[in-house]
């Protein structure tokens, strides 16, 4: 089982459609990780799903172009 978690339901729906024939092995949850109660209930919600979680990938970043940062020290 793969569990996908995002704050955006439309991107979770897109992920589900990209899973194709394997989408029955994908479970999605809309969760705001800045909301403590939401995060605390997430574990229990995941554990109620059939199957075993095969792995965890924590990718909470946003891909964006890298920009050089110049720091001036006085």
C-alpha positions, 0 to 999 in steps of 0.5 A: 500500500502507498499512502499519499498525503497532501494539503491539496485534494486536486493534486491527490486526485492527479496522483491517483490518476497517474497510478493507473492500474495500481491506484487500488494500492494507493490511499490518499489523505488531505491533511494540513501538517500545520494542524496538530489535531489533523496530524495526530488523527492521520496515523489512526486513519492510515492504520484503519486502511487494509494492507501494510504500508510498504515504506515512508517518503517524507517529501514536504518541499516544493521544487523551484528554480535555484537562485543564487543568494548574495550576502553582504557582510559589513 
